[in-house]
Amino acid sequence: MIIPFRKMHGLGNDFVVLDARGAALPISPARAAAIADRRTGIGCDQFIVMEPGGAGADLFMRIRNPDGSEAGACGNATRCVASLAMDESGLDGATVRTVAGDLPSERLPDGTVRVDMGAPALGWQAVPLAREADTLHLPLAAAGVSDPAACSMGNPHATFFVPDLAALDIARIGPLLEHDPLFPDRANIGFVQVLAPDHLRLVVWERGAGLTLACGSGACAALVNAARRGLSAREATVSLPGGDLRIAWRDDGHVLMAGAVATAFTGMVDLDAFPA
Ligand SMILES: N[C@H](CCC[C@H](N)C(=O)O)C(=O)O
């Protein structure tokens, strides 16, 4: 089955996007992982399938990591597919439905796309954690980092606050923390250096994907956790290796994320060339 795909990214956090709104596609976790593989497939941080949205949503977005695991949120991909929906409709707004809820998105005058990621979940069971703990100060330490905060943005995040990001070997400690038994569903691990109350520097070891150039839900979690700790304001620029996101934790509890989106290229893919 040969079908079109679109390669998109948000600040270098990149996605292969397939369109299954017209007809279901035979996409197993194994096939998604094979297409996401950067050596033998097209290669991406997340594999995205657009499905029919149903009433009240422009589309449903299914998110898979390169290891085949399904995720409940992907902020950068949400902004990308919302941009596609707005291009198609000619409108400046679109609602993307995910397993974690409906995410209203809009294109801003400067061409960036802003998404309402909803409210973070702050309780230990919602993150989730394997046992009761204070999500503002988790009993977790590894390889020179400790005392993270945690929340869910529809997917689990732990945020460590460090004095110097450059001093960390994130490729080594990221997987240890991602797989810590405290996280029954694993977790995305963010490392934050607070530059100013309205400016955070962030690097994320993503669950099921590893180091990425940007992580939208991770930037939301970093801002929420920094504000909860009194380390930042409720609105800040989050600078990731791939670029800046503007994050605001509104008084109504919702977290807004704005940033650039882009289509790198389009092409055709033969699904039968990958394992069923
Ligand atoms: N690895 C994440 C999904 C992608 C998140 C990230 N790419 C974003 O922009 O939010 C997880 O398993 O929860």
The ligand as an SDF file (V2000), in Angstrom:
LIG
                    3D

 13 12  0  0  0  0  0  0  0  0999 V2000
    7.9070   10.9130   24.2630 N   0  0  0  0  0  0  0  0  0  0  0  0
    6.6230   11.4540   24.7390 C   0  0  0  0  0  0  0  0  0  0  0  0
    5.7040   11.7910   23.5400 C   0  0  0  0  0  0  0  0  0  0  0  0
    6.2250   12.9690   22.7020 C   0  0  0  0  0  0  0  0  0  0  0  0
    6.3490   14.2360   23.4810 C   0  0  0  0  0  0  0  0  0  0  0  0
    7.0920   15.3870   22.8000 C   0  0  0  0  0  0  0  0  0  0  0  0
    7.6850   15.1210   21.5160 N   0  0  0  0  0  0  0  0  0  0  0  0
    6.2440   16.6500   22.7950 C   0  0  0  0  0  0  0  0  0  0  0  0
    6.4270   17.5170   21.9140 O   0  0  0  0  0  0  0  0  0  0  0  0
    5.4230   16.8150   23.7370 O   0  0  0  0  0  0  0  0  0  0  0  0
    5.9280   10.4250   25.6520 C   0  0  0  0  0  0  0  0  0  0  0  0
    6.1600    9.2250   25.4870 O   0  0  0  0  0  0  0  0  0  0  0  0
    5.1450   10.8540   26.5080 O   0  0  0  0  0  0  0  0  0  0  0  0
  1  2  1  0
  2  3  1  0
  2 11  1  0
  3  4  1  0
  4  5  1  0
  5  6  1  0
  6  7  1  0
  6  8  1  0
  8  9  2  0
  8 10  1  0
 11 12  2  0
 11 13  1  0
M  END
$$$$
